[in-house]
């Protein structure tokens, strides 16, 4: 397994041969695409990037019934206790000239500066913000010029708010915020001030007209604002041959935004690009993806980037729950994910910005820590080819299966729901709460016979772990489509159906309610490690399902959809059976190649990503640091590669189906028999996950 894993990450020399051709074929962009980092939490405070000031006051504020979730709530509290001056100290110390020097030493060529409108215009009546404070923008531009860094000025918080979240400065209940609260005229006023003030500064090469506008804003109204904002910026003297205007496509299919934009402007404006936030950690869709599936989604981003002018202005190394599982060290996972994103985002016409320079949420969000450990200084080789059907070879390389992947009666297994959480048993309750695999999640696959014998044997071997060796059925046959199984929990009770509830019962009681028909979603009849299975109750003919909105596991419908599917994972029987990754020789050396310098790419624009090896002194200087920013680009559903590559990554898959909606397994229609004993129809179903089915 170690050598196979190594082969996934190969020397990047082979990639460099094709890099110039890739860059030449990309959507037209500036000569020096941005390769930068966000200065989040400085001129618009958020709990993650501005963790220090939030953490100093969080406990005392809570005692007063104040909860600090955004700059608005923090400043309201500071005014209440007479400590408003702390905002000045924060602005003076959070980002300094030395930060710009370190950013340049990392080989980056740009910074994105998120700005609240109050920094430019002062706070509106009745708002607790402190401003104006445009002198800090002046400092940032001057420091950037000194260290040869480009600047993207981003109007991150608009007057009235472009959304109801903390990233715009004021987090409030969605029902209290309406899109009409967003003051378009005052937003253009702030943009006019920025454009007029910095139109002659050569390092200012971009300006963002807002950040993460709510999808509740009508798309035509949003694009009309974009067109008026671009005209305002150009009329103020920021010319298109030097300054790009950035237009967010947040939580919307990029193709839809581009279509409406083109219909409204008819090609009137040049050097504009769309703003994408590629986050892989928010929501149930991302949480249930393996690392291999995450990397395939990054591949799919490249399709989108090849079609439209774009900048990925926010991305991080944060991953969903399941992607972090496996036998890799955490830093190995970050290196693979970081290298994959860098390889893809280099194809964006206008570049990328990591979120963020410093952050209290951990290394995945903090450039300094991530770069210091090497997670942002490598390149990824080509991933193994995959048609989109069957098991992805990348999954086998990153998460090697047990030495005997075939599943037999007597094996200990774990059942992973579509949400990325594993079925667990506590007392009589059966739920799916955590992405962990422990005693509560382990179940034995038992034949429907001699329950007392099975229980006694497992009790005798309870100190040796629950495995096939501990069961009297160690030589039992393989589990196949149509097999009838009983699931023995760590409590010594079997999973049992009681109405629509899944619970447990002691051996020997309600035997029929503990029997389930196995339906395997794959080609062939055998059951193997990581296959998706459906467990149909023999007594009620309904299928075990995991709800999208809570942790309960139930038995409600006769449908076979996404909610009903569980990835069955065998337990590794011994330490010898577990993949042994040689962290000394591996170090992702053959999967990842150390880059020489961002600077090399920065200076020539069309050249490939390269990163200088940091000196020991540099590494020591980059050891600084900081609730996860609640801002993200909604993912596509984890479909087959061909589907996901063509889909926009900005659209959110429906998590709740229409009442009564049916998604059938076969091409046109498929009606399962009363009790499925041979799952030939299911075995032939499409490889992409089905949408949740709410039958009957």
C-alpha positions as CSV (number, residue, x, y, z in Angstrom):
1,X,0.0,0.0,0.0
2,X,2.8,2.4,0.7
3,X,4.4,2.2,-2.7
4,X,1.0,2.4,-4.4
5,X,0.1,5.5,-2.4
6,X,3.4,7.0,-3.4
7,X,2.7,6.5,-7.0
8,X,-0.3,8.9,-6.9
9,X,2.0,11.8,-6.3
10,X,4.7,11.8,-9.0
11,X,7.5,14.3,-9.8
12,X,6.0,17.4,-11.2
13,X,8.5,17.6,-14.1
14,X,6.0,15.8,-16.3
15,X,3.4,18.5,-15.5
16,X,5.8,21.3,-16.3
17,X,6.1,20.1,-19.9
18,X,2.4,20.8,-20.4
19,X,2.1,23.9,-18.3
20,X,2.9,26.5,-20.9
21,X,0.4,24.9,-23.2
22,X,-2.2,25.0,-20.5
23,X,-1.6,28.6,-19.7
24,X,-1.8,29.5,-23.4
25,X,-5.1,27.8,-23.7
26,X,-6.8,29.4,-20.7
27,X,-9.3,32.2,-20.8
28,X,-7.6,35.5,-21.5
29,X,-6.3,37.3,-18.4
30,X,-3.7,39.7,-17.2
31,X,0.0,39.2,-17.8
32,X,0.6,38.7,-14.1
33,X,-2.3,36.7,-12.6
34,X,-2.8,37.1,-8.9
35,X,-1.1,34.5,-6.7
36,X,-2.0,36.0,-3.3
37,X,-3.5,35.8,0.1
38,X,-6.3,37.6,1.8
39,X,-5.7,40.0,4.7
40,X,-8.9,39.0,6.3
41,X,-9.9,40.3,9.8
42,X,-8.1,43.6,9.5
43,X,-10.4,46.2,8.1
44,X,-13.5,44.1,8.5
45,X,-13.5,41.9,11.6
46,X,-14.6,38.3,11.7
47,X,-14.4,35.8,14.6
48,X,-11.8,33.6,12.8
49,X,-9.3,36.0,11.3
50,X,-9.8,38.5,14.1
51,X,-9.8,35.8,16.8
52,X,-7.6,37.7,19.3
53,X,-9.9,40.6,19.9
54,X,-13.0,38.4,19.8
55,X,-11.6,36.0,22.3
56,X,-10.5,38.7,24.7
57,X,-14.2,39.8,25.2
58,X,-16.2,36.7,24.4
59,X,-16.6,35.4,27.9
60,X,-17.4,38.7,29.6
61,X,-19.8,39.6,26.8
62,X,-21.7,36.3,27.2
63,X,-22.2,37.1,30.9
64,X,-24.0,40.2,29.8
65,X,-26.1,38.3,27.3
66,X,-24.1,39.5,24.3
67,X,-22.8,37.0,21.8
68,X,-19.9,38.2,19.6
69,X,-20.5,36.9,16.1
70,X,-19.4,39.7,13.9
71,X,-17.9,43.2,13.9
72,X,-21.3,44.8,14.5
73,X,-21.9,42.8,17.7
74,X,-18.3,43.3,18.9
75,X,-18.4,47.1,18.4
76,X,-21.8,47.4,20.0
77,X,-20.4,45.6,23.1
78,X,-17.2,47.6,23.1
79,X,-19.2,50.8,23.1
80,X,-21.3,49.5,25.9
81,X,-18.3,48.9,28.1
82,X,-16.4,51.9,27.0
83,X,-13.6,50.1,25.2
84,X,-14.0,51.4,21.7
85,X,-10.4,52.3,21.5
86,X,-9.5,48.7,21.2
87,X,-10.5,48.8,17.5
88,X,-7.7,51.3,16.9
89,X,-5.2,49.0,18.6
90,X,-6.4,46.1,16.5
91,X,-6.1,48.0,13.2
92,X,-2.6,49.2,14.2
93,X,-1.3,45.7,15.0
94,X,-3.2,43.0,13.2
95,X,-1.4,43.7,9.9
96,X,1.9,45.5,9.7
97,X,4.6,46.3,7.3
98,X,6.4,43.1,8.4
99,X,3.4,41.1,7.2
100,X,3.8,42.5,3.7
101,X,7.5,41.6,3.8
102,X,6.8,38.0,4.8
103,X,4.1,37.7,2.1
104,X,6.7,38.8,-0.5
105,X,9.2,36.3,0.9
106,X,6.7,33.5,0.4
107,X,6.9,34.3,-3.3
108,X,3.3,35.6,-3.5
109,X,2.6,38.6,-5.8
110,X,-0.7,40.0,-4.5
111,X,-2.9,40.7,-1.5
112,X,-6.7,40.9,-1.4
113,X,-7.8,43.6,1.1
114,X,-11.4,43.0,2.5
115,X,-12.8,46.4,3.4
116,X,-16.0,47.4,5.3
117,X,-17.7,50.4,3.7
118,X,-17.4,52.3,7.0
119,X,-13.6,52.4,6.5
120,X,-14.3,54.5,3.5
121,X,-17.6,56.5,4.2
122,X,-18.0,56.2,8.0
123,X,-20.8,54.4,9.7
124,X,-24.4,55.0,8.7
125,X,-26.7,56.4,11.3
126,X,-27.4,54.0,14.2
127,X,-24.6,51.6,13.3
128,X,-21.9,50.8,15.8
129,X,-19.0,50.7,13.3
130,X,-16.0,53.0,13.8
131,X,-14.9,54.9,10.7
132,X,-13.8,56.4,8.4
133,X,-10.3,55.0,8.6
134,X,-9.1,55.1,5.0
135,X,-5.5,55.8,6.1
136,X,-5.1,52.0,6.7
137,X,-5.9,51.4,3.1
138,X,-3.3,54.0,2.2
139,X,-0.8,52.1,4.3
140,X,-1.6,48.8,2.6
141,X,-1.1,50.3,-0.8
142,X,2.1,51.9,0.1
143,X,3.5,48.7,1.7
144,X,2.4,46.7,-1.3
145,X,4.3,49.1,-3.6
146,X,7.4,48.8,-1.4
147,X,7.4,45.0,-1.7
148,X,6.2,44.7,-5.3
149,X,2.8,43.2,-4.4
150,X,-0.4,43.8,-6.4
151,X,-3.5,44.8,-4.5
152,X,-7.1,43.8,-5.0
153,X,-9.3,46.2,-3.1
154,X,-12.5,44.3,-2.1
155,X,-15.6,46.1,-0.9
156,X,-16.3,43.2,1.5
157,X,-19.1,44.8,3.5
158,X,-21.6,47.0,1.6
159,X,-24.0,49.6,3.1
160,X,-27.0,47.7,4.3
161,X,-25.2,44.4,3.8
162,X,-25.1,42.3,0.6
163,X,-26.1,39.3,2.8
164,X,-27.1,38.5,6.4
165,X,-23.8,36.9,7.5
166,X,-20.7,37.9,9.4
167,X,-18.5,38.3,6.3
168,X,-20.4,41.6,5.5
169,X,-19.9,42.9,9.0
170,X,-23.4,42.3,10.5
171,X,-24.7,38.8,11.2
172,X,-28.4,38.8,11.7
173,X,-31.3,36.3,11.3
174,X,-32.1,35.9,7.6
175,X,-35.8,36.8,8.2
176,X,-34.7,40.2,9.5
177,X,-32.6,41.0,6.5
178,X,-34.1,41.6,3.0
179,X,-32.1,42.0,-0.1
180,X,-33.6,45.5,-0.6
181,X,-31.7,46.6,2.6
182,X,-28.5,46.6,0.4
183,X,-28.0,50.2,-0.6
184,X,-26.7,50.0,-4.2
185,X,-26.3,53.8,-4.5
186,X,-24.1,54.0,-1.3
187,X,-22.1,51.0,-2.5
188,X,-21.3,52.7,-5.8
189,X,-20.3,55.8,-3.8
190,X,-17.8,53.7,-1.8
191,X,-16.4,52.2,-5.0
192,X,-16.1,55.7,-6.6
193,X,-14.1,56.9,-3.6
194,X,-11.8,53.9,-3.9
195,X,-11.4,54.2,-7.7
196,X,-10.7,57.9,-7.6
197,X,-8.2,57.7,-4.7
198,X,-6.1,54.9,-6.1
199,X,-6.5,55.2,-9.9
200,X,-2.9,56.3,-10.3
201,X,-1.4,53.6,-8.0
202,X,0.1,51.0,-10.3
203,X,0.0,48.3,-7.7
204,X,-3.8,48.4,-7.4
205,X,-4.8,46.0,-10.2
206,X,-8.2,44.9,-9.1
207,X,-11.3,46.1,-7.3
208,X,-14.2,43.9,-6.0
209,X,-17.7,45.4,-6.1
210,X,-19.1,43.3,-3.2
211,X,-18.5,40.0,-1.4
212,X,-20.8,37.0,-1.4
213,X,-24.1,38.6,-2.4
214,X,-27.1,36.7,-1.1
215,X,-28.8,34.4,-3.7
216,X,-32.0,36.1,-2.6
217,X,-31.0,39.1,-4.8
218,X,-32.6,38.7,-8.2
219,X,-29.9,37.9,-10.7
220,X,-30.9,40.5,-13.2
221,X,-30.9,43.2,-10.5
222,X,-27.5,41.9,-9.3
223,X,-26.0,42.1,-12.7
224,X,-27.5,45.5,-13.3
225,X,-25.7,46.6,-10.1
226,X,-22.5,45.0,-11.4
227,X,-22.8,46.9,-14.7
228,X,-23.4,50.2,-12.9
229,X,-20.5,49.6,-10.5
230,X,-18.1,48.8,-13.4
231,X,-19.1,52.0,-15.1
232,X,-18.7,54.0,-11.9
233,X,-15.1,52.6,-11.5
234,X,-14.2,53.3,-15.1
235,X,-15.6,56.8,-15.0
236,X,-13.5,57.5,-11.8
237,X,-10.4,56.9,-13.8
238,X,-9.5,53.2,-13.2
239,X,-8.9,52.1,-16.8
240,X,-9.5,48.6,-18.1
241,X,-6.0,48.0,-19.4
242,X,-4.6,48.0,-15.8
243,X,-7.4,47.3,-13.3
244,X,-9.8,44.3,-13.3
245,X,-13.2,44.6,-11.8
246,X,-14.3,41.5,-9.8
247,X,-17.9,40.3,-9.9
248,X,-19.0,37.6,-7.4
249,X,-20.9,34.6,-8.5
250,X,-21.6,33.4,-5.0
251,X,-24.0,30.4,-4.6
252,X,-25.2,30.7,-8.2
253,X,-24.2,28.6,-11.3
254,X,-21.5,30.6,-13.0
255,X,-22.9,29.9,-16.4
256,X,-26.2,31.5,-15.3
257,X,-24.4,34.6,-14.0
258,X,-22.3,34.9,-17.2
259,X,-25.4,34.6,-19.4
260,X,-27.4,37.3,-17.6
261,X,-24.3,39.5,-17.5
262,X,-23.7,39.2,-21.2
263,X,-27.4,39.9,-21.9
264,X,-27.3,43.1,-19.9
265,X,-23.9,44.5,-21.0
266,X,-23.5,43.0,-24.5
267,X,-19.8,43.0,-24.3
268,X,-19.5,46.7,-23.2
269,X,-17.0,46.1,-20.4
270,X,-13.6,44.6,-20.7
271,X,-11.2,43.2,-18.0
272,X,-13.9,42.0,-15.7
273,X,-13.8,38.6,-14.1
274,X,-16.1,36.5,-11.9
275,X,-15.3,35.8,-8.3
276,X,-15.5,32.2,-7.0
277,X,-15.1,30.8,-3.5
278,X,-14.1,27.2,-3.6
279,X,-14.6,25.8,-0.1
280,X,-14.8,22.0,0.4
281,X,-15.9,21.8,4.0
282,X,-19.3,23.3,4.5
283,X,-22.5,21.3,4.4
284,X,-23.4,17.6,4.3
285,X,-22.4,17.2,0.6
286,X,-18.8,18.0,1.3
287,X,-18.7,16.2,4.7
288,X,-19.5,12.8,3.1
289,X,-16.8,12.9,0.4
290,X,-13.7,10.9,0.6
291,X,-10.4,12.6,-0.2
292,X,-10.4,11.0,-3.6
293,X,-13.9,12.5,-4.3
294,X,-12.7,15.8,-3.1
295,X,-9.8,15.7,-5.5
296,X,-12.1,14.8,-8.4
297,X,-14.2,17.9,-7.5
298,X,-11.1,20.0,-7.7
299,X,-10.5,18.5,-11.2
300,X,-14.1,19.5,-12.1
301,X,-13.3,23.1,-11.1
302,X,-10.8,23.2,-14.0
303,X,-13.7,22.8,-16.5
304,X,-15.4,25.9,-15.2
305,X,-12.2,27.9,-15.1
306,X,-11.5,27.1,-18.7
307,X,-14.8,28.6,-19.8
308,X,-15.0,31.9,-17.9
309,X,-12.6,34.7,-16.8
310,X,-12.4,34.2,-13.1
311,X,-10.5,34.6,-9.8
312,X,-10.7,32.2,-6.9
313,X,-10.6,34.9,-4.3
314,X,-11.2,32.5,-1.4
315,X,-10.1,28.9,-0.8
316,X,-8.5,27.0,2.0
317,X,-7.2,23.6,3.0
318,X,-10.3,22.8,5.2
319,X,-12.0,19.5,4.2
320,X,-15.2,17.7,5.2
321,X,-15.2,15.0,7.8
322,X,-14.8,11.8,5.7
323,X,-11.8,13.1,3.7
324,X,-9.8,13.4,6.9
325,X,-10.2,9.7,7.7
326,X,-7.7,7.1,6.7
327,X,-4.1,6.1,7.5
328,X,-2.5,9.3,6.3
329,X,-1.0,11.9,8.6
330,X,-3.1,15.1,8.7
331,X,-0.3,17.1,7.1
332,X,-0.1,14.5,4.3
333,X,-3.8,15.1,3.5
334,X,-3.3,18.8,3.6
335,X,-0.3,18.6,1.2
336,X,-2.2,16.5,-1.3
337,X,-5.3,18.7,-1.2
338,X,-3.2,21.9,-1.3
339,X,-1.2,20.7,-4.3
340,X,-4.3,19.6,-6.1
341,X,-5.9,23.0,-5.7
342,X,-2.8,24.9,-6.7
343,X,-2.5,22.9,-9.9
344,X,-6.1,23.7,-10.8
345,X,-6.4,27.3,-9.7
346,X,-3.3,28.2,-11.7
347,X,-5.6,27.8,-14.7
348,X,-7.9,30.7,-13.5
349,X,-7.5,33.6,-15.9
350,X,-7.0,36.2,-13.1
351,X,-5.5,34.0,-10.4
352,X,-6.3,33.1,-6.8
353,X,-6.1,34.3,-3.2
354,X,-5.9,31.9,-0.2
355,X,-8.2,32.6,2.8
356,X,-6.4,33.9,4.9
357,X,-3.0,35.2,6.0
358,X,-3.7,34.6,9.7
359,X,-6.6,32.8,11.3
360,X,-7.5,31.4,14.7
361,X,-9.5,28.5,13.3
362,X,-6.5,26.4,12.6
363,X,-3.8,25.6,10.1
364,X,-6.2,24.8,7.3
365,X,-7.2,28.5,7.2
366,X,-3.9,30.1,8.0
367,X,-1.4,30.6,5.1
368,X,1.5,31.1,7.4
369,X,1.1,27.8,9.2
370,X,0.2,25.9,6.1
371,X,3.1,27.2,4.0
372,X,5.4,26.7,6.9
373,X,4.6,23.0,7.1
374,X,5.0,22.6,3.3
375,X,1.3,22.2,2.4
376,X,1.3,25.0,-0.1
377,X,4.7,24.5,-1.7
378,X,4.2,21.3,-3.8
379,X,2.7,20.3,-7.1
380,X,0.4,17.4,-7.9
381,X,1.0,14.9,-10.7
382,X,-1.8,13.7,-12.9
383,X,-4.4,11.7,-11.0
384,X,-5.2,8.2,-12.2
385,X,-7.8,8.1,-15.0
386,X,-11.3,7.1,-14.1
387,X,-14.4,6.8,-16.2
388,X,-16.8,7.7,-13.4
389,X,-18.2,4.2,-13.0
390,X,-17.1,1.5,-10.7
391,X,-14.6,2.1,-7.9
392,X,-12.2,5.1,-8.4
393,X,-8.6,3.8,-8.5
394,X,-7.7,7.0,-6.6
395,X,-9.8,5.9,-3.6
396,X,-7.8,2.6,-3.5
397,X,-4.5,4.5,-3.6
398,X,-5.4,7.1,-0.9
399,X,-7.4,4.7,1.3
400,X,-6.1,1.1,0.6
401,X,-8.7,-1.6,1.3
402,X,-8.0,-4.5,3.7
403,X,-5.9,-7.4,2.3
404,X,-9.2,-9.4,1.9
405,X,-11.7,-6.8,0.7
406,X,-14.5,-9.4,0.2
407,X,-17.1,-9.2,3.0
408,X,-18.1,-12.4,4.7
409,X,-20.4,-13.4,7.5
410,X,-18.7,-12.9,10.8
411,X,-16.8,-9.7,9.6
412,X,-16.9,-6.6,11.7
413,X,-18.0,-3.6,9.6
414,X,-18.9,0.1,9.8
415,X,-21.8,1.6,7.9
416,X,-21.2,5.2,6.6
417,X,-24.2,7.3,5.7
418,X,-24.5,9.7,2.8
419,X,-23.8,12.5,5.3
420,X,-20.4,11.1,6.2
421,X,-21.4,9.9,9.7
422,X,-21.3,6.3,10.8
423,X,-24.2,4.3,12.2
424,X,-23.8,4.1,16.0
425,X,-25.5,2.3,18.8
426,X,-25.9,3.8,22.3
427,X,-28.2,1.8,24.6
428,X,-31.3,0.9,22.5
429,X,-30.9,4.0,20.2
430,X,-29.5,3.7,16.7
431,X,-28.2,6.9,15.2
432,X,-25.5,8.2,12.8
433,X,-23.8,11.1,14.7
434,X,-20.1,11.1,14.1
435,X,-17.5,10.5,11.4
436,X,-15.7,8.2,13.8
437,X,-15.2,4.4,13.7
438,X,-15.1,2.9,17.2
439,X,-16.8,0.3,19.4
440,X,-20.2,2.1,19.2
441,X,-20.0,2.1,15.4
442,X,-18.8,-1.5,14.9
443,X,-21.4,-4.2,14.0
444,X,-20.9,-7.9,13.2
445,X,-22.5,-9.4,10.1
446,X,-24.3,-12.5,11.3
447,X,-26.3,-15.2,9.6
448,X,-29.9,-15.6,10.7
449,X,-29.2,-18.6,12.9
450,X,-28.0,-19.6,16.4
451,X,-28.2,-16.0,17.8
452,X,-27.3,-17.1,21.4
453,X,-24.2,-18.9,20.2
454,X,-23.1,-15.9,18.3
455,X,-23.6,-13.6,21.3
456,X,-21.8,-16.0,23.7
457,X,-18.8,-16.2,21.3
458,X,-18.6,-12.5,20.9
459,X,-18.7,-12.0,24.7
460,X,-15.9,-14.5,25.2
461,X,-13.8,-12.6,22.7
462,X,-14.9,-9.1,23.7
463,X,-11.4,-8.2,24.9
464,X,-9.9,-9.1,21.6
465,X,-11.9,-6.8,19.4
466,X,-14.9,-7.6,17.3
467,X,-13.6,-9.3,14.2
468,X,-14.1,-12.3,12.0
469,X,-11.7,-14.2,14.1
470,X,-13.8,-13.7,17.2
471,X,-16.9,-15.1,15.5
472,X,-17.9,-18.8,15.1
473,X,-18.6,-17.9,11.5
474,X,-15.0,-17.2,10.5
475,X,-15.2,-19.6,7.7
476,X,-18.7,-18.5,6.7
477,X,-19.6,-17.7,3.1
478,X,-19.3,-14.3,1.5
479,X,-22.2,-11.9,1.8
480,X,-23.9,-11.3,-1.6
481,X,-26.9,-9.6,-3.1
482,X,-30.0,-11.0,-1.6
483,X,-28.2,-12.4,1.5
484,X,-30.1,-12.2,4.8
485,X,-28.1,-10.7,7.6
486,X,-28.4,-9.8,11.2
487,X,-26.4,-6.9,12.6
488,X,-24.9,-7.5,16.1
489,X,-24.0,-4.3,18.0
490,X,-21.3,-3.9,20.7
491,X,-24.1,-4.1,23.3
492,X,-24.8,-7.7,22.4
493,X,-28.1,-6.8,21.0
494,X,-29.2,-7.0,17.3
495,X,-30.5,-4.1,15.2
496,X,-34.2,-4.4,15.0
497,X,-37.2,-2.8,13.3
498,X,-40.0,-1.4,15.5
499,X,-42.5,0.3,13.2
500,X,-40.5,2.9,11.4
501,X,-37.8,3.1,14.1
502,X,-34.5,1.3,14.1
503,X,-33.6,0.1,17.6
504,X,-32.0,-3.0,19.2
505,X,-33.3,-6.1,20.8
506,X,-31.7,-9.0,22.8
507,X,-30.8,-12.3,21.0
508,X,-33.7,-14.7,20.6
509,X,-36.4,-12.0,20.6
510,X,-38.3,-10.8,17.6
511,X,-36.0,-12.7,15.3
512,X,-37.7,-11.7,12.1
513,X,-37.5,-8.0,12.9
514,X,-33.7,-8.3,13.1
515,X,-33.3,-9.8,9.6
516,X,-32.3,-7.6,6.7
517,X,-31.9,-8.3,3.0
518,X,-28.7,-7.0,1.6
519,X,-28.9,-5.1,-1.7
520,X,-25.5,-4.2,-3.2
521,X,-25.2,-1.1,-5.4
522,X,-22.5,-2.4,-7.8
523,X,-21.9,-4.7,-10.8
524,X,-21.6,-8.3,-9.7
525,X,-23.1,-10.2,-6.9
526,X,-20.4,-10.1,-4.2
527,X,-20.0,-7.5,-1.4
528,X,-16.7,-5.8,-1.0
529,X,-15.1,-3.1,1.2
530,X,-16.6,0.3,0.6
531,X,-19.5,-0.9,-1.6
532,X,-22.8,1.0,-1.1
533,X,-25.5,-1.3,0.3
534,X,-29.2,-1.0,1.1
535,X,-30.6,-2.9,4.0
536,X,-34.2,-3.9,3.5
537,X,-36.2,-5.2,6.5
538,X,-37.5,-8.7,5.9
539,X,-40.5,-8.0,8.2
540,X,-41.6,-4.6,7.0
541,X,-40.1,-4.6,3.5
542,X,-38.8,-1.0,4.2
543,X,-35.2,0.2,3.8
544,X,-33.0,1.6,6.6
545,X,-32.5,5.3,5.9
546,X,-30.5,8.2,7.5
547,X,-32.3,11.6,7.5
548,X,-30.7,14.7,6.0
549,X,-31.8,16.9,8.8
550,X,-31.1,14.9,12.0
551,X,-29.0,12.1,13.4
552,X,-31.8,9.5,13.6
553,X,-31.7,6.2,11.6
554,X,-35.1,5.0,10.6
555,X,-36.9,2.4,8.4
556,X,-39.5,4.4,6.6
557,X,-39.8,3.7,2.9
558,X,-39.4,1.0,0.3
559,X,-37.2,3.2,-1.9
560,X,-33.5,2.9,-2.7
561,X,-32.1,6.4,-2.9
562,X,-29.2,8.4,-1.5
563,X,-30.7,8.5,2.1
564,X,-30.9,4.8,2.1
565,X,-27.4,4.0,0.9
566,X,-24.6,3.1,3.4
567,X,-21.0,2.6,2.4
568,X,-20.0,-0.6,4.1
569,X,-16.4,-0.6,5.4
570,X,-14.6,-3.7,6.7
571,X,-12.7,-3.3,9.9
572,X,-9.0,-4.0,9.6
573,X,-8.5,-7.2,11.5
574,X,-5.0,-6.5,12.9
575,X,-2.3,-3.8,12.7
576,X,-0.6,-5.9,10.1
577,X,-3.6,-5.6,7.9
578,X,-3.6,-1.8,8.0
579,X,-1.8,0.1,5.3
580,X,1.7,1.1,6.4
581,X,2.6,4.4,4.9
582,X,6.3,5.1,5.2
583,X,6.2,8.8,6.3
584,X,10.0,9.1,5.9
585,X,10.3,7.9,2.4
586,X,6.8,8.9,1.4
587,X,6.5,12.5,2.5
588,X,4.5,12.7,-0.7
589,X,7.9,12.8,-2.6
590,X,6.6,10.9,-5.6
591,X,3.0,12.2,-5.5
592,X,4.1,15.7,-4.8
593,X,7.1,17.7,-6.0
594,X,8.5,20.6,-4.0
595,X,8.0,23.8,-5.9
596,X,10.8,26.2,-6.4
597,X,9.1,29.6,-6.3
598,X,5.8,31.4,-6.6
599,X,8.0,34.3,-7.6
600,X,9.2,32.5,-10.7
601,X,5.7,32.3,-11.9
602,X,4.8,35.7,-10.6
603,X,7.5,37.4,-12.6
604,X,6.8,35.7,-16.0
605,X,3.1,35.2,-15.7
606,X,2.8,32.5,-18.2
607,X,5.2,30.2,-16.4
608,X,4.3,27.5,-14.0
609,X,3.9,27.5,-10.3
610,X,7.2,27.4,-8.5
611,X,8.0,28.1,-4.9
612,X,11.4,28.9,-3.2
613,X,12.5,26.7,-0.5
614,X,12.2,28.7,2.7
615,X,15.2,29.3,4.8
616,X,15.2,28.2,8.4
617,X,14.9,31.8,9.4
618,X,11.9,32.3,7.2
619,X,10.2,29.2,8.7
620,X,10.7,30.6,12.1
621,X,9.2,33.9,11.1
622,X,6.2,32.2,9.6
623,X,5.0,30.5,12.8
624,X,2.3,33.0,13.8
625,X,-1.4,32.5,13.8
626,X,-6.6,32.4,14.9
627,X,-15.1,30.1,14.4
628,X,-14.6,29.2,10.6
629,X,-15.7,32.1,8.3
630,X,-19.2,31.3,7.3
631,X,-18.7,32.0,3.6
632,X,-18.5,29.4,0.9
633,X,-19.3,28.5,-2.6
634,X,-21.9,25.8,-2.6
635,X,-20.7,22.4,-4.0
636,X,-22.1,20.4,-6.8
637,X,-23.6,17.0,-5.8
638,X,-21.0,14.2,-5.6
639,X,-21.9,12.8,-9.0
640,X,-20.0,10.8,-11.5
641,X,-16.9,12.5,-12.8
642,X,-18.5,13.3,-16.2
643,X,-21.5,14.9,-14.6
644,X,-19.6,16.8,-11.9
645,X,-17.0,18.1,-14.4
646,X,-19.7,19.7,-16.5
647,X,-21.7,21.0,-13.5
648,X,-21.2,24.4,-12.0
649,X,-19.5,24.2,-8.6
650,X,-21.5,27.2,-7.4
651,X,-24.9,25.6,-7.3
652,X,-26.2,23.9,-4.1
653,X,-27.7,20.4,-4.5
654,X,-31.2,20.1,-3.0
655,X,-30.9,18.5,0.5
656,X,-34.7,18.1,0.8
657,X,-36.7,16.6,-2.1
658,X,-40.1,17.8,-3.3
659,X,-42.9,16.0,-1.4
660,X,-43.7,12.8,-3.2
661,X,-40.8,13.1,-5.6
662,X,-39.4,9.9,-6.9
663,X,-35.9,9.3,-8.3
664,X,-35.9,5.9,-10.0
665,X,-32.9,3.6,-10.2
666,X,-33.4,2.5,-13.8
667,X,-33.2,4.7,-16.8
668,X,-37.0,5.4,-17.1
669,X,-38.9,3.3,-14.6
670,X,-38.1,0.7,-12.0
671,X,-40.6,-0.8,-9.6
672,X,-38.9,-3.0,-6.9
673,X,-40.8,-6.2,-6.0
674,X,-42.4,-6.4,-2.6
675,X,-39.2,-7.8,-1.1
676,X,-36.0,-7.6,-3.0
677,X,-34.1,-10.9,-2.8
678,X,-32.0,-10.6,-6.0
679,X,-30.7,-7.1,-6.5
680,X,-29.8,-7.3,-10.2
681,X,-31.7,-4.0,-10.9
682,X,-29.8,-2.2,-8.1
683,X,-26.5,-3.6,-9.2
684,X,-27.1,-2.0,-12.6
685,X,-28.0,1.4,-11.3
686,X,-26.0,4.5,-12.3
687,X,-22.8,5.1,-10.3
688,X,-23.7,8.6,-9.2
689,X,-25.5,9.0,-5.9
690,X,-29.3,9.2,-6.1
691,X,-31.2,12.2,-4.7
692,X,-33.1,11.6,-1.4
693,X,-36.3,9.8,-2.0
694,X,-39.4,10.5,0.1
695,X,-41.8,7.8,-1.1
696,X,-45.3,6.9,0.0
